[in-house]
Amino acid sequence: FFSISCLLLTMASRRVFYTVATAALIVSRTEAFAPPSTRIAARDGVNRAVERSVGAAMLPEVVADTTSIIHAADASAMTSSANLLSFSDQGQNLAGIFFQASLLPYLAFLYFLSFRGNRTPALGNFGWQYLLLFVLGTIPSGIVTKGAYGSSLANVDWLHGGAEALLTITNILIVLGFREAITNPDYDAEEGSKYGIAPKAVAGLAVLLFGTACAFGSSTFDVHSAFLGGVGNLPEDVVLSLPFVMHSEPDNALSIPTWAIHFSSVFEFLFAMDTIWKFADATDNPKWKGLTWGMLPLHASGIAACTYHFFYNPSSLQFVVELQAFFTLLGNLTCAIAAYRISISNGWTLRELNPFPKSEVSPEGIDIDNAAVLPYNVVEAEQSELLLAGKLLALTLAMSYLVKYGELAFDLPLSENGIAAGALVFGIPSVTAYLYYNRGMQESGEGFNLPSFGGEDGEGLSMADVKKFGVAGTVSYVLTELAFWAVAFPVASTALYQTTGHWPDVINDNADRGAVLAFIFGAANIARLLVPLRLGAALALAPWVDENIINRGATESNE
């Protein structure tokens, strides 16, 4: 139950596996909701009211805030074809396409992360795997919100917060696992964690409770019932009496417990990034710092989710949802690349893909097995677990109250301001990246390097390697680049067609032209990370080009 990798490998039915995999990709796009008009609070005995209509919105969630994920792969899992159609439409827009493409890189990430030579802490590894179980746990919540309330999951606070709580548990497991490995001198990978089975038991119990809530909660709670009864929420009359409050909250505003779950997930993920950065020193393998960099787009995805909630989910800010999806795809790719580099540095080869039992006397296998049991370089914890938990709780509560009630003092959250939303989505992760860049410069004199995949002296592939093949190398590189980019426009056009139902008119329609260019721009950013793979493809193609294009005439004359 707790080992997701074993679950995927032992499923006897292809239908079950396809259902599980596809469920992680399809995100609901249910009917729009319109938050009620806002009004200026009464102050000094003067009643003032301002009616402001807030646009309809739809909220698809992603891995950083994947509380709207639902099942649309198999009609037999639904009670009717109407449900199937309702739950599958998210897969037809640009965000849905990004979501669908993000699962395979994440599965590759889990595979490489679990390589025995990496010495990945078992509890931390389980935390990354638990994310898949969290995704599965959100499936019934999507069904309940649509079937019982006819609404999106974002409107149903008691389910919204419950689903997000599973993501919080994921991040806690990651932090606990990696932190114990680098701070506990008595840690033994074979004996297991000092926490025993308690973390996994709590994680399993959380899934069970959430499943029970999905099964029976709709008969007890209404659509706007608050998560955990809204404990911590201030009474409405108290809120309106605050001197800075200018607006009342829309009905779809998040409760304090749900905001707390969101912010704790963000802070815990930052803690996880820091812990994995330190794990590089514990294993004498700087490649682990690359995983911290790989996690940065996922951090940006979480910020995008909170930003969308901050603005009460207006449809005019749909691009924020698409950024969420894009950052999720990008983050899964960068994490997979980082885990691959870690595995390669620890002895992984293509032979590891052989499903048959390996030789017990293989020199390579013996070296990997010996490296897998090496002890960590343990360091003294800078702060106790109790202090760390106290800081997390304080930060979470402070941000929850500040955002929930502080934003009522401004018009911005109701303004549907795309520039402000974009500034939040890109600004906060940029600050995080800058801090890690400075940290890298201070520790090793290197802020950030693009990942390498081999080459001479471990410096990675470069154009110098391609130029060694002369004209054939240059021609092969041009061919691979043309092939790589030849698919960009058709894929972007297809994405727009799936989203809007019409093919793009890039000549006469500015909106279509902008959408296609935006998609290609996003693909270009991913392509930068794949430059080593493209160089490798050029090197592999060079001998064929030399024989069949460059020297073909000479070969035929010799014959």
C-alpha positions in Angstrom: 0.0 0.0 0.0 2.7 2.4 0.9 5.2 1.5 -1.9 3.9 3.2 -5.0 6.6 1.8 -7.2 5.7 -1.8 -6.2 2.1 -1.0 -6.7 2.7 0.1 -10.3 4.9 -2.9 -11.0 2.5 -5.5 -9.6 -0.8 -4.4 -11.2 -2.1 -7.4 -13.0 -4.4 -5.5 -15.3 -3.4 -3.0 -18.0 -6.7 -1.3 -17.6 -6.0 -0.6 -14.0 -2.6 0.8 -14.7 -3.9 3.0 -17.5 -6.6 4.3 -15.3 -4.2 5.1 -12.5 -1.7 6.8 -14.8 -4.3 8.8 -16.7 -6.1 9.9 -13.5 -3.0 11.8 -12.5 -3.1 13.7 -15.8 -6.8 14.8 -16.2 -7.7 17.9 -14.3 -11.3 18.9 -14.0 -12.5 22.1 -15.6 -16.0 22.4 -14.2 -18.5 25.1 -14.6 -17.5 28.6 -13.7 -18.5 30.2 -10.5 -19.1 33.9 -9.8 -18.1 35.2 -6.4 -20.8 37.5 -5.0 -20.6 41.3 -5.1 -18.3 42.9 -2.7 -19.2 45.7 -0.4 -17.4 48.3 1.5 -17.5 47.7 5.3 -19.6 50.0 7.4 -17.5 52.4 9.3 -18.3 55.3 11.8 -22.0 54.6 11.4 -21.9 55.3 7.7 -23.1 52.5 5.5 -21.4 52.5 2.1 -21.9 49.8 -0.5 -20.2 49.2 -3.8 -21.4 46.5 -6.1 -18.6 44.8 -8.0 -19.1 41.8 -10.2 -16.2 39.4 -10.1 -15.8 37.4 -13.3 -16.5 33.7 -13.5 -13.5 31.4 -12.9 -12.4 27.8 -13.3 -9.7 26.3 -11.2 -7.7 23.4 -12.4 -5.0 22.4 -9.9 -1.6 20.8 -10.5 1.0 18.8 -8.6 1.9 21.7 -6.3 -1.9 22.3 -5.8 -3.5 19.3 -7.4 -6.8 19.4 -5.6 -8.9 19.4 -8.8 -7.4 16.2 -10.4 -10.1 13.7 -11.4 -10.5 10.5 -13.3 -11.5 10.5 -17.0 -9.5 7.6 -18.5 -12.1 4.8 -18.2 -15.9 5.2 -18.5 -16.4 2.1 -16.3 -15.1 4.0 -13.4 -17.8 6.7 -13.7 -21.4 6.4 -12.9 -22.5 7.8 -16.2 -21.1 9.1 -19.5 -22.2 12.6 -18.4 -19.7 12.4 -15.6 -17.0 11.3 -18.0 -17.5 14.3 -20.2 -17.6 16.6 -17.3 -14.3 15.4 -15.9 -12.4 15.1 -19.1 -12.6 18.6 -20.6 -9.6 19.9 -18.7 -7.4 17.6 -20.8 -8.5 19.5 -23.9 -6.9 22.8 -23.1 -3.3 24.0 -23.0 -3.0 23.5 -19.2 -4.4 20.0 -19.5 -1.9 19.1 -22.2 1.0 20.2 -20.0 -0.5 18.2 -17.1 -0.7 15.1 -19.3 2.8 15.4 -20.4 4.1 15.8 -16.9 3.5 12.3 -15.6 6.1 10.3 -17.6 9.0 12.6 -16.5 7.8 12.2 -12.9 7.8 8.5 -13.2 11.3 8.6 -14.7 12.4 10.9 -11.8 11.1 8.3 -9.2 12.9 5.5 -11.1 16.3 7.2 -11.1 15.9 8.6 -7.6 15.3 5.0 -6.3 18.6 3.7 -7.7 20.3 1.9 -4.9 23.7 3.6 -5.5 22.2 7.0 -4.8 21.7 6.2 -1.1 18.4 8.0 -1.1 16.9 7.9 2.4 14.0 5.4 2.4 11.5 7.7 4.1 12.4 10.6 1.8 12.0 8.4 -1.2 8.7 7.2 0.1 7.6 10.9 0.4 8.3 11.4 -3.3 6.3 8.3 -4.1 3.5 9.2 -1.8 2.7 12.1 -4.2 1.2 9.6 -6.6 -1.0 8.3 -3.8 -2.0 11.9 -3.1 -3.0 12.3 -6.7 -5.1 9.2 -6.6 -6.7 10.5 -3.4 -8.0 13.6 -5.2 -9.9 11.6 -7.8 -13.0 10.9 -5.6 -13.0 14.5 -4.4 -13.4 15.7 -8.0 -16.3 13.3 -8.5 -18.0 14.4 -5.3 -17.8 18.2 -6.1 -19.2 17.7 -9.5 -21.8 15.0 -8.7 -23.0 16.3 -5.4 -22.6 20.1 -5.7 -22.3 20.7 -9.5 -19.3 22.9 -8.7 -15.5 23.0 -9.0 -13.4 21.6 -6.2 -12.0 25.1 -5.4 -15.5 26.1 -4.2 -15.8 23.1 -1.8 -13.5 24.2 0.9 -13.8 21.2 3.2 -12.7 18.9 0.3 -10.2 21.4 -1.1 -8.3 21.6 2.2 -8.5 17.9 2.8 -7.0 17.1 -0.6 -4.2 19.7 -0.1 -3.4 18.2 3.3 -2.2 15.0 1.5 0.4 17.2 -0.4 1.5 18.7 2.9 2.1 15.2 4.2 4.2 14.4 1.1 6.5 17.4 1.8 6.8 16.5 5.5 7.9 13.0 4.6 10.6 14.3 2.3 12.0 16.7 4.9 11.9 14.1 7.7 13.6 11.5 5.6 16.5 13.5 4.2 17.0 15.5 7.4 17.3 12.4 9.5 20.0 11.0 7.1 22.2 14.0 7.5 21.8 14.8 11.2 21.3 11.4 12.9 24.6 9.7 13.7 22.8 6.5 14.4 21.0 6.4 11.1 21.2 3.0 9.4 19.6 2.5 6.0 19.1 -1.2 6.6 17.5 -0.8 10.0 15.3 1.9 8.9 14.2 5.3 10.2 14.1 6.2 13.9 10.5 7.1 13.3 9.6 3.5 12.6 6.4 3.0 10.7 4.7 6.0 12.3 5.1 8.4 9.3 3.8 5.8 6.8 1.0 4.9 9.2 -0.1 8.5 9.5 0.2 9.0 5.7 -2.0 5.9 5.2 -4.5 7.0 7.8 -4.7 10.4 6.1 -5.7 8.8 2.8 -8.2 6.6 4.6 -9.8 9.6 6.4 -9.9 11.6 3.2 -11.5 8.7 1.3 -14.1 8.4 4.0 -14.8 12.1 3.8 -15.3 11.8 0.1 -17.7 8.9 0.5 -19.9 10.3 3.2 -19.1 14.0 3.6 -21.5 15.3 0.9 -24.5 14.3 3.0 -23.2 16.3 5.9 -21.5 19.4 4.5 -22.7 21.9 2.0 -20.8 23.4 -0.8 -19.2 26.2 1.2 -18.6 24.3 4.5 -15.1 25.2 5.7 -12.3 22.7 6.1 -12.0 21.5 9.7 -15.0 23.5 10.5 -13.2 26.8 9.7 -11.3 26.7 13.0 -9.4 30.0 13.3 -11.8 31.9 11.0 -12.8 35.3 12.4 -16.5 36.0 12.7 -17.8 38.1 9.8 -18.9 41.0 12.0 -15.4 41.1 13.6 -13.8 41.1 10.1 -16.0 44.0 8.9 -15.2 46.0 12.1 -11.5 45.9 11.4 -10.3 49.4 10.5 -8.4 48.4 7.4 -11.0 46.1 5.8 -12.6 47.6 2.7 -14.4 44.6 1.2 -16.2 41.5 2.3 -15.0 38.1 1.2 -16.5 36.2 -1.7 -18.2 32.9 -0.9 -15.3 31.0 -2.5 -12.6 32.5 -0.3 -10.4 30.0 1.3 -10.8 29.3 5.0 -7.9 29.8 7.5 -7.3 26.0 7.7 -7.2 25.7 3.9 -4.9 28.7 3.5 -2.7 27.2 6.3 -2.5 23.9 4.4 -1.4 25.8 1.3 1.2 27.9 2.9 2.6 25.0 5.0 3.0 23.1 1.7 5.0 26.0 0.2 7.2 26.4 3.3 7.8 22.6 3.6 8.8 22.4 0.0 11.4 25.2 0.6 12.6 23.2 3.7 12.9 20.2 1.4 15.0 22.1 -1.2 17.3 23.2 1.6 17.7 19.7 3.1 18.4 18.1 -0.3 21.0 20.8 -0.9 22.7 19.8 2.3 22.4 16.2 1.4 25.0 16.8 -1.3 27.6 17.3 1.4 26.4 14.3 3.4 27.0 12.0 0.3 30.0 13.9 -1.1 28.1 14.2 -4.3 27.4 17.8 -5.6 25.0 16.4 -8.1 22.3 16.4 -5.4 22.4 20.2 -5.5 21.2 19.9 -9.0 18.0 18.3 -7.6 17.4 21.5 -5.6 17.7 23.5 -8.7 15.4 21.0 -10.5 12.8 21.5 -7.8 12.7 25.3 -8.4 10.0 25.2 -11.2 7.8 23.1 -8.9 8.2 25.8 -6.3 7.0 28.3 -8.9 4.0 26.0 -9.7 3.0 26.2 -6.0 3.3 30.0 -6.0 1.1 30.1 -9.1 -1.5 28.1 -7.3 -1.5 30.4 -4.3 -1.6 33.4 -6.6 -4.7 32.2 -8.3 -6.4 31.7 -5.0 -5.3 35.2 -3.9 -7.2 36.7 -6.8 -10.3 34.5 -6.1 -9.7 32.5 -9.3 -11.0 34.8 -12.0 -11.3 33.3 -15.5 -9.4 36.3 -16.9 -6.3 35.0 -15.1 -6.5 31.6 -16.8 -2.9 32.1 -17.9 -1.8 31.6 -14.3 -3.3 28.1 -14.4 -1.4 27.5 -17.6 1.8 28.7 -16.0 1.1 26.3 -13.1 0.8 23.5 -15.6 3.9 24.5 -17.5 6.0 24.8 -14.4 4.8 21.4 -13.3 5.9 19.9 -16.6 9.2 21.8 -16.5 9.8 20.9 -12.8 9.1 17.2 -13.5 11.6 17.3 -16.4 14.3 19.1 -14.4 13.9 16.8 -11.5 14.1 13.7 -13.8 17.3 15.2 -15.4 18.8 15.9 -11.9 17.9 12.4 -10.7 19.4 10.9 -13.9 22.7 12.8 -13.3 22.8 11.6 -9.7 22.3 8.0 -10.8 24.9 8.2 -13.5 27.4 9.6 -11.1 26.7 6.7 -8.7 27.2 4.0 -11.4 23.9 3.6 -13.1 24.1 2.1 -16.6 21.7 0.8 -19.1 22.3 -2.7 -17.7 20.2 -1.6 -14.8 17.1 -1.7 -17.1 17.6 -5.5 -17.5 14.6 -7.0 -15.6 16.3 -10.4 -15.1 18.4 -11.2 -12.0 21.8 -9.7 -12.2 25.1 -11.5 -11.6 26.1 -11.5 -8.0 29.8 -11.4 -9.0 29.6 -8.5 -11.4 32.4 -6.0 -10.6 30.1 -3.1 -11.4 27.3 -4.5 -9.3 29.6 -5.1 -6.4 30.9 -1.6 -6.5 27.4 -0.2 -6.5 26.3 -2.4 -3.6 29.4 -1.3 -1.6 28.7 2.3 -2.3 25.0 2.0 -1.3 25.9 1.1 2.3 28.5 3.8 2.8 27.7 6.0 5.8 26.6 9.6 5.5 28.7 12.6 6.5 26.6 13.5 9.5 26.4 17.1 10.7 24.9 18.5 13.8 21.4 19.8 13.4 21.3 23.6 13.4 18.0 23.5 15.1 15.8 20.9 16.8 12.8 19.3 15.1 10.6 20.9 17.7 12.0 24.4 16.9 11.7 23.7 13.2 8.1 22.6 13.6 7.4 25.8 15.7 8.8 28.0 12.9 6.7 26.2 10.3 3.6 26.7 12.4 4.3 30.4 13.1 5.1 31.2 9.4 2.0 29.2 8.3 -0.5 30.9 10.6 1.0 34.4 10.1 0.8 34.1 6.3 -2.7 32.6 6.5 -4.2 35.5 8.5 -2.2 38.1 6.6 -3.4 37.0 3.2 -6.9 36.0 4.1 -7.8 39.2 5.9 -5.1 41.6 4.8 -6.1 41.4 1.1 -9.5 42.8 2.1 -7.8 46.1 2.6 -7.0 46.4 -1.1 -8.8 46.5 -4.5 -6.0 44.5 -6.1 -7.3 41.0 -5.3 -10.6 41.8 -7.0 -9.0 43.7 -9.9 -8.0 40.6 -12.0 -4.7 42.3 -12.6 -2.6 40.0 -14.9 0.6 42.1 -14.4 0.4 41.8 -10.6 -0.3 38.1 -10.9 2.6 37.5 -13.2 4.9 39.5 -10.9 4.0 37.2 -8.0 4.3 34.0 -10.0 7.8 34.9 -11.4 9.0 37.2 -8.7 9.0 34.9 -5.6 10.7 32.0 -7.3 13.2 34.4 -8.8 14.1 35.5 -5.3 14.5 31.9 -4.3 16.8 31.2 -7.3 18.9 34.3 -6.5 19.4 33.1 -2.9 20.6 29.6 -4.0 22.8 31.2 -6.7 24.5 33.3 -4.0 24.7 30.2 -1.7 26.4 28.2 -4.5 28.9 31.0 -5.1 29.8 31.3 -1.4 30.2 27.5 -1.0 31.9 26.4 -4.2 32.4 29.5 -6.4 29.8 28.2 -8.8 26.3 29.6 -8.8 24.5 27.6 -11.4 25.6 25.4 -14.3 23.5 23.8 -16.9 23.4 20.0 -16.5 25.9 17.9 -18.4 25.5 14.3 -19.7 29.0 13.1 -20.3 31.8 14.4 -22.6 35.4 14.5 -21.9 36.8 15.1 -18.5 33.3 15.0 -17.1 32.7 18.5 -18.5 29.7 17.5 -20.6 29.0 17.6 -24.3 29.7 20.7 -26.2 29.9 22.0 -29.8 33.6 21.2 -29.6 32.7 17.5 -29.5 30.5 17.9 -32.6 33.2 19.9 -34.5 35.6 17.0 -34.1 33.6 15.2 -36.9 34.2 18.2 -39.2 31.7 19.0 -41.9 29.7 15.8 -41.0 29.4 16.9 -37.4 28.1 20.4 -38.4 25.6 19.0 -40.9 24.3 16.4 -38.4 23.9 19.2 -35.8 21.9 21.3 -38.3 19.7 18.3 -39.1 18.9 17.5 -35.5 18.1 21.2 -34.8 15.8 21.3 -37.7 14.1 18.1 -36.7 13.8 19.4 -33.1 12.2 22.7 -34.0 10.1 21.3 -36.9 7.6 20.0 -34.5 7.2 23.2 -32.5 4.7 25.0 -34.7 2.5 21.9 -35.4 2.4 21.0 -31.7 1.6 24.6 -30.7 -1.2 24.7 -33.3 -2.6 21.4 -32.1 -2.6 22.6 -28.5 -4.5 25.7 -29.5 -7.0 23.6 -31.5 -7.6 21.3 -28.5 -8.1 24.4 -26.3 -10.4 26.5 -28.5 -11.8 24.1 -31.1 -10.3 26.0 -34.0 -6.9 26.0 -35.8 -4.8 29.1 -35.3 -5.0 32.0 -37.7 -1.5 33.4 -37.2 -1.9 35.9 -40.0 -5.1 37.6 -39.1 -5.7 36.9 -35.5 -3.4 38.5 -32.9 -4.7 36.3 -30.1 -4.0 33.1 -32.0 -0.6 34.4 -33.0 0.2 35.3 -29.5 -1.0 32.0 -28.1 1.1 30.0 -30.6 4.2 32.1 -29.9 3.7 31.8 -26.2 3.6 28.0 -26.5 6.8 27.9 -28.6 8.5 30.2 -26.1 7.6 27.8 -23.4 9.0 24.9 -25.4 12.1 26.9 -26.1 12.8 27.2 -22.4 12.5 23.4 -22.0 14.6 22.9 -25.1 17.5 24.8 -23.4 17.6 22.0 -20.8 17.8 19.4 -23.5 20.8 20.9 -25.4 23.1 18.0 -24.2 20.6 15.5 -25.5 20.5 17.3 -28.9 24.3 17.4 -29.0 24.3 13.7 -28.3 21.9 13.0 -31.1 24.1 15.0 -33.4 27.1 13.0 -32.4 25.2 9.7 -33.0 24.1 10.9 -36.4 27.5 12.2 -37.6 28.9 8.9 -38.8 25.8 8.2 -40.9 25.9 11.7 -42.3 29.6 11.3 -43.2 29.0 8.0 -45.0 25.7 8.7 -46.7 25.8 12.5 -47.4 29.3 14.0 -47.2 31.3 11.1 -48.8 28.5 9.4 -50.7 29.9 10.4 -54.1 33.4 9.2 -53.2 32.1 5.9 -51.9 30.1 5.2 -55.1 33.1 6.1 -57.4 35.3 3.7 -55.4 32.8 1.0 -56.0 
